[in-house]
Amino acid sequence: MAAVRLDNVRKVFGDGHVAVHGATFTAGDGELLVLVGPSGCGKSTTLRMIAGLETPTSGTLSIGERIVNDIAPAARDIAMVFQNYALYPHMTVAENLAFGLKLRGEARDTIAQRVRDAADMLGLGDMLRRLPRALSGGQRQRVALGRALVRQPQVFLLDEPLSNLDAKLRLSTRVEIARLHRRLGTTMIYVTHDQVEAMTLGQRIVVFDQGRVQQIDTPMNLYTKPRNLFVAGFLGSPAMNFLRGTLRRDGGWVLDGAGLKLPLGDGIAGLGSHENKQLVVGMRPEDLKPAASGALQARLEVVEPIGNEAFLNLDCHGTPLVARVPAAMLPKPGSIMHLQYAPAALHFFDASSGERIA
């Protein structure tokens, strides 16, 4: 096992496009670290630099105690799992699992033992003689994981490994990856654009946007204390609601704008320097509660029942809002709803910089 450290790593492609702007973070020894962000944000390029498939333009990349900028991928003691499985179609599951070990010249008995161990761990024991075309998508992904597992590397790199699976298989395979990490205790760096995967898998998460690291923290700290508007809007399903306006004094603090005056309470530190300035107030959907009367009025447009709860899609003076509510006694679309919220649950952001107001 080994820690992976990036110190101001930058990647500029030949056409001048800056894919990664000075990324600095550490995946601790034995940690499952998730890199998350929208398509084109630089997360996969960062992973490929760690793997040695791309060369950093500048900065330092270390695995364990070694700087690996100029070390070939095969000598980095890493194993990578790709989105497209990359299995050899003419080889059986057992042959796919063993292929990398044979290339490294491992002894036959060692290869056989490692293949059996990986197959047992991933539930592939009765599939070893099958060809990939006889497997489901989830089974093929398990073979891809097993092929990395048998190498017993210092670091596992996983590049959107669940993207080609349906929703049910994504859930079950995600659980398998979490169990595998707990059992092995090996450093894993996992790339995904799916914030649910990131929140459920990562011990810590690195949030990327436009090639820049936006925030690094535990899943719950990212959710409860997002550093800026991008992180606040990206993490959470449904996403955080945002209301914009001018911060004013009217007894207590109020957000004045978009056809409403939103009471913010009077016990929130840090707002004084933003009086009469543009502000963005964030509300998580679960913090908006239907009530007989409330500070917010909105028209219900769409109800999305999902079983034990429902999402209410509302229009508040032209601003879309989503409330997460229990599924019982749902109101009808078109009705006017009153909504309450706790001022202590609100999030405040500077409208010009997008940064959180502490």
C-alpha positions as CSV (number, residue, x, y, z in Angstrom):
1,M,0.0,0.0,0.0
2,A,1.1,3.6,-0.6
3,A,-0.1,7.1,-0.5
4,V,-0.5,9.1,-3.7
5,R,0.5,12.8,-3.7
6,L,0.0,15.5,-6.3
7,D,1.8,18.8,-5.8
8,N,0.7,21.5,-8.1
9,V,0.3,19.1,-11.0
10,R,-0.7,20.8,-14.2
11,K,-1.6,19.4,-17.7
12,V,-1.6,21.5,-20.9
13,F,-2.3,19.7,-24.2
14,G,-0.6,20.5,-27.4
15,D,-3.4,22.8,-28.6
16,G,-3.0,25.0,-25.5
17,H,-6.0,23.6,-23.6
18,V,-5.3,23.5,-19.9
19,A,-7.0,20.3,-18.7
20,V,-5.7,20.5,-15.1
21,H,-4.7,23.7,-13.3
22,G,-2.2,22.9,-10.5
23,A,-4.0,20.1,-8.7
24,T,-2.7,19.5,-5.1
25,F,-4.1,16.7,-3.0
26,T,-3.1,13.4,-1.3
27,A,-4.8,10.0,-1.3
28,G,-3.7,8.6,2.0
29,D,-2.3,5.1,2.5
30,G,-5.3,2.7,2.4
31,E,-7.8,5.5,1.6
32,L,-10.6,5.4,-0.9
33,L,-10.5,8.8,-2.5
34,V,-13.1,9.9,-5.1
35,L,-12.5,12.5,-7.9
36,V,-15.8,13.9,-9.0
37,G,-17.0,16.5,-11.4
38,P,-18.9,17.1,-14.7
39,S,-17.6,15.9,-18.0
40,G,-14.5,17.7,-19.1
41,C,-13.5,18.9,-15.6
42,G,-10.1,17.2,-15.6
43,K,-10.7,14.3,-13.2
44,S,-9.9,11.5,-15.8
45,T,-6.9,13.4,-17.0
46,T,-5.7,13.6,-13.4
47,L,-6.2,9.8,-13.0
48,R,-4.4,9.1,-16.3
49,M,-1.4,11.2,-15.1
50,I,-1.3,9.1,-11.9
51,A,-1.3,6.0,-14.0
52,G,1.4,7.3,-16.3
53,L,-0.8,7.4,-19.4
54,E,-0.4,11.1,-19.6
55,T,2.7,13.2,-18.7
56,P,2.2,16.2,-16.3
57,T,3.3,19.5,-17.9
58,S,4.5,20.6,-14.5
59,G,4.3,19.7,-10.8
60,T,5.3,16.6,-8.9
61,L,3.5,13.2,-8.7
62,S,4.5,10.7,-6.0
63,I,3.4,7.1,-5.2
64,G,4.7,6.1,-1.8
65,E,8.2,7.6,-1.4
66,R,8.9,7.7,-5.2
67,I,8.4,10.6,-7.6
68,V,7.0,8.9,-10.6
69,N,6.7,11.7,-13.2
70,D,9.2,9.9,-15.4
71,I,8.5,6.3,-14.4
72,A,6.8,4.1,-16.9
73,P,3.2,2.9,-16.1
74,A,4.3,-0.7,-15.7
75,A,6.8,0.2,-13.1
76,R,4.4,2.3,-10.9
77,D,2.9,-0.8,-9.2
78,I,-0.7,0.4,-9.9
79,A,-3.7,-1.4,-11.4
80,M,-6.3,0.4,-13.4
81,V,-10.0,-0.5,-14.1
82,F,-11.5,1.2,-17.1
83,Q,-15.1,2.1,-18.0
84,N,-15.2,-0.2,-21.0
85,Y,-13.9,-3.4,-19.2
86,A,-11.2,-4.0,-21.8
87,L,-11.5,-7.8,-21.5
88,Y,-9.9,-10.1,-24.1
89,P,-12.9,-11.6,-26.0
90,H,-11.2,-14.8,-27.0
91,M,-10.0,-15.6,-23.4
92,T,-12.0,-17.2,-20.7
93,V,-12.5,-15.4,-17.4
94,A,-9.7,-17.4,-15.8
95,E,-7.3,-16.5,-18.7
96,N,-8.3,-12.8,-18.5
97,L,-7.6,-12.8,-14.8
98,A,-4.3,-14.5,-15.2
99,F,-3.0,-12.6,-18.3
100,G,-1.2,-9.8,-16.5
101,L,0.5,-12.2,-14.1
102,K,1.7,-14.3,-17.0
103,L,3.2,-11.2,-18.7
104,R,5.1,-10.5,-15.4
105,G,6.5,-14.0,-15.4
106,E,4.8,-15.1,-12.1
107,A,5.0,-18.8,-11.2
108,R,2.2,-21.0,-12.4
109,D,1.2,-22.0,-8.8
110,T,1.1,-18.3,-7.7
111,I,-1.0,-17.4,-10.7
112,A,-3.5,-20.2,-10.0
113,Q,-3.8,-19.3,-6.3
114,R,-4.3,-15.6,-7.0
115,V,-6.9,-16.3,-9.7
116,R,-8.8,-18.6,-7.3
117,D,-8.6,-16.0,-4.5
118,A,-9.9,-13.2,-6.7
119,A,-12.7,-15.3,-8.2
120,D,-13.9,-16.3,-4.7
121,M,-13.8,-12.7,-3.4
122,L,-15.8,-11.5,-6.4
123,G,-18.2,-14.4,-6.8
124,L,-16.7,-15.5,-10.1
125,G,-15.8,-19.1,-9.1
126,D,-18.4,-20.8,-11.3
127,M,-17.7,-18.5,-14.3
128,L,-14.0,-19.1,-14.8
129,R,-14.4,-21.2,-18.0
130,R,-16.8,-18.7,-19.7
131,L,-15.9,-16.2,-22.4
132,P,-16.8,-12.5,-21.8
133,R,-19.6,-12.7,-24.3
134,A,-21.4,-15.1,-22.0
135,L,-21.4,-12.7,-19.1
136,S,-23.6,-9.8,-18.1
137,G,-22.3,-6.3,-17.8
138,G,-22.0,-6.6,-14.1
139,Q,-20.1,-9.9,-14.3
140,R,-17.7,-8.4,-16.9
141,Q,-17.0,-5.5,-14.6
142,R,-16.3,-7.9,-11.8
143,V,-13.8,-9.7,-14.1
144,A,-12.1,-6.3,-14.8
145,L,-11.9,-5.7,-11.0
146,G,-10.5,-9.2,-10.5
147,R,-7.8,-8.7,-13.2
148,A,-6.6,-5.6,-11.2
149,L,-7.0,-7.4,-7.9
150,V,-4.7,-10.4,-8.8
151,R,-1.8,-8.1,-9.4
152,Q,-1.8,-7.0,-5.7
153,P,-0.8,-3.4,-6.6
154,Q,0.0,-0.6,-4.2
155,V,-2.7,1.5,-5.7
156,F,-6.0,0.8,-7.5
157,L,-7.2,3.4,-10.1
158,L,-10.8,3.2,-11.2
159,D,-12.0,5.3,-14.1
160,E,-15.9,5.5,-14.1
161,P,-16.1,1.7,-13.8
162,L,-19.9,1.6,-13.4
163,S,-21.0,4.0,-16.2
164,N,-22.0,1.2,-18.5
165,L,-24.2,-0.6,-16.0
166,D,-27.9,-0.2,-15.4
167,A,-29.1,1.4,-12.1
168,K,-29.6,-1.9,-10.2
169,L,-26.2,-3.2,-11.2
170,R,-24.5,0.1,-10.4
171,L,-25.8,-0.2,-6.9
172,S,-24.8,-3.8,-6.3
173,T,-21.3,-3.3,-7.9
174,R,-20.8,-0.1,-5.9
175,V,-21.4,-2.1,-2.7
176,E,-18.9,-4.8,-3.9
177,I,-16.2,-2.1,-4.5
178,A,-16.8,-0.7,-1.0
179,R,-16.6,-4.2,0.5
180,L,-13.5,-5.0,-1.5
181,H,-11.8,-1.8,-0.2
182,R,-12.6,-2.6,3.4
183,R,-11.2,-6.1,3.0
184,L,-8.0,-5.2,1.2
185,G,-7.2,-1.8,2.8
186,T,-5.5,-0.8,-0.4
187,T,-5.3,2.8,-1.6
188,M,-8.0,3.4,-4.2
189,I,-8.6,6.5,-6.4
190,Y,-12.0,6.4,-8.0
191,V,-13.2,8.7,-10.8
192,T,-16.9,9.4,-11.4
193,H,-19.3,12.1,-12.7
194,D,-22.0,10.7,-10.5
195,Q,-22.3,12.6,-7.2
196,V,-24.3,9.8,-5.6
197,E,-21.4,7.3,-6.3
198,A,-19.0,9.9,-4.9
199,M,-21.0,10.5,-1.7
200,T,-21.6,6.8,-1.0
201,L,-18.1,5.4,-1.8
202,G,-15.6,8.1,-0.9
203,Q,-13.9,8.4,2.4
204,R,-12.9,11.8,1.1
205,I,-13.9,13.5,-2.2
206,V,-12.0,15.9,-4.5
207,V,-14.5,18.1,-6.4
208,F,-13.2,19.3,-9.8
209,D,-14.7,21.9,-12.1
210,Q,-13.0,23.3,-15.3
211,G,-9.7,21.7,-14.4
212,R,-9.5,23.2,-10.9
213,V,-9.9,21.5,-7.5
214,Q,-12.9,23.2,-5.9
215,Q,-12.9,21.5,-2.5
216,I,-11.5,18.4,-0.7
217,D,-13.4,17.0,2.3
218,T,-15.5,14.2,3.6
219,P,-18.9,13.6,1.9
220,M,-20.9,15.0,4.8
221,N,-18.7,18.1,5.2
222,L,-19.0,18.8,1.5
223,Y,-22.8,18.5,1.8
224,T,-23.2,20.6,4.9
225,K,-20.5,23.2,4.3
226,P,-19.9,23.6,0.5
227,R,-17.1,26.0,-0.2
228,N,-18.8,27.7,-3.2
229,L,-21.9,27.7,-5.4
230,F,-20.5,25.0,-7.7
231,V,-19.9,22.5,-4.9
232,A,-23.3,23.4,-3.3
233,G,-25.2,22.9,-6.6
234,F,-23.3,19.8,-7.7
235,L,-23.5,17.6,-4.6
236,G,-26.9,16.6,-3.5
237,S,-29.9,15.0,-5.3
238,P,-32.0,16.9,-5.8
239,A,-29.6,19.8,-6.0
240,M,-29.6,22.7,-3.6
241,N,-32.1,25.5,-4.2
242,F,-30.8,29.0,-4.8
243,L,-32.5,32.4,-4.3
244,R,-30.8,35.6,-5.3
245,G,-31.4,39.1,-4.0
246,T,-30.0,42.0,-2.0
247,L,-29.2,41.6,1.7
248,R,-31.1,44.2,3.8
249,R,-32.1,45.0,7.3
250,D,-35.8,45.0,8.0
251,G,-36.0,44.1,11.7
252,G,-33.7,41.2,11.0
253,W,-31.8,40.2,8.0
254,V,-33.9,39.8,4.8
255,L,-33.1,38.8,1.2
256,D,-34.9,41.4,-1.0
257,G,-35.4,40.3,-4.6
258,A,-37.2,38.2,-7.1
259,G,-40.6,39.4,-5.9
260,L,-40.1,38.4,-2.3
261,K,-38.6,39.3,1.0
262,L,-37.1,36.3,2.6
263,P,-36.5,36.5,6.4
264,L,-33.1,35.2,7.3
265,G,-33.1,35.6,11.0
266,D,-30.9,37.8,13.1
267,G,-28.4,35.4,14.7
268,I,-26.3,34.6,11.7
269,A,-22.7,35.7,12.0
270,G,-20.7,37.0,9.0
271,L,-23.5,38.8,7.1
272,G,-22.8,42.3,8.3
273,S,-20.2,43.1,5.7
274,H,-22.6,42.1,2.9
275,E,-25.4,44.5,3.8
276,N,-26.9,46.1,0.6
277,K,-24.9,43.6,-1.5
278,Q,-26.1,40.8,-3.8
279,L,-26.4,37.5,-2.0
280,V,-27.3,34.0,-2.9
281,V,-29.2,31.9,-0.3
282,G,-29.1,28.2,-0.6
283,M,-31.7,25.7,0.8
284,R,-31.5,22.0,0.7
285,P,-34.8,20.4,-0.6
286,E,-35.3,18.5,2.7
287,D,-35.1,21.8,4.6
288,L,-38.2,23.2,2.8
289,K,-41.4,22.2,4.7
290,P,-45.0,22.6,3.5
291,A,-47.0,24.6,6.1
292,A,-50.3,26.3,6.6
293,S,-48.4,29.6,6.4
294,G,-44.8,30.5,5.7
295,A,-42.3,33.0,4.5
296,L,-42.3,31.5,1.0
297,Q,-45.2,31.0,-1.4
298,A,-44.8,29.0,-4.6
299,R,-46.9,27.4,-7.3
300,L,-46.6,23.6,-7.5
301,E,-45.8,22.5,-11.0
302,V,-44.8,18.9,-11.0
303,V,-44.9,16.1,-8.3
304,E,-42.4,13.3,-8.6
305,P,-43.3,10.4,-6.3
306,I,-40.4,8.0,-5.8
307,G,-41.9,5.6,-3.2
308,N,-41.3,6.6,0.4
309,E,-41.0,10.3,-0.5
310,A,-41.7,12.8,-3.3
311,F,-40.0,15.7,-4.9
312,L,-42.2,18.9,-5.3
313,N,-41.1,21.0,-8.2
314,L,-42.2,24.6,-7.5
315,D,-42.1,28.0,-9.1
316,C,-41.4,30.9,-6.7
317,H,-41.7,34.2,-8.5
318,G,-39.8,32.7,-11.5
319,T,-37.2,30.9,-9.4
320,P,-37.4,27.1,-9.5
321,L,-37.5,25.3,-6.2
322,V,-37.5,21.6,-5.2
323,A,-38.9,20.3,-1.8
324,R,-38.3,16.8,-0.6
325,V,-41.4,15.6,1.4
326,P,-43.0,12.4,2.6
327,A,-45.2,10.7,0.0
328,A,-48.4,10.8,2.0
329,M,-51.1,13.4,1.2
330,L,-49.4,15.0,-1.8
331,P,-50.9,18.3,-3.1
332,K,-52.1,18.7,-6.7
333,P,-50.1,20.5,-9.4
334,G,-51.2,24.1,-9.9
335,S,-51.9,24.7,-6.2
336,I,-50.2,27.5,-4.2
337,M,-48.1,26.2,-1.4
338,H,-46.7,27.9,1.7
339,L,-43.2,26.8,2.7
340,Q,-41.2,27.1,6.0
341,Y,-37.5,26.7,6.6
342,A,-35.1,27.0,9.5
343,P,-32.7,30.0,9.1
344,A,-30.0,27.9,10.7
345,A,-30.2,25.5,7.8
346,L,-29.6,28.2,5.2
347,H,-26.4,28.5,3.2
348,F,-25.0,32.0,2.2
349,F,-22.8,32.8,-0.8
350,D,-21.4,35.9,-2.2
351,A,-23.2,36.5,-5.5
352,S,-20.1,37.9,-7.3
353,S,-17.4,35.5,-6.3
354,G,-19.7,32.5,-5.5
355,E,-17.7,31.8,-2.3
356,R,-19.4,30.7,0.9
357,I,-19.9,33.3,3.6
358,A,-18.8,31.7,6.8
